[in-house]
Amino acid sequence: AFAFAVFSDQQSAISAMHALN
């Protein structure tokens, strides 16, 4: 699911990754 998010919206995916860390 996360990989799909990266392809769907890379910027949002990066933001989510930072929030999770």
Stockholm file with secondary structure:
# STOCKHOLM 1.0

chainA/1-21         AFAFAVFSDQQSAISAMHALN
#=GR chainA/1-21 SS CHHHHHHHCHHHHHHHHHHHC
#=GC SS_cons        CHHHHHHHCHHHHHHHHHHHC
//
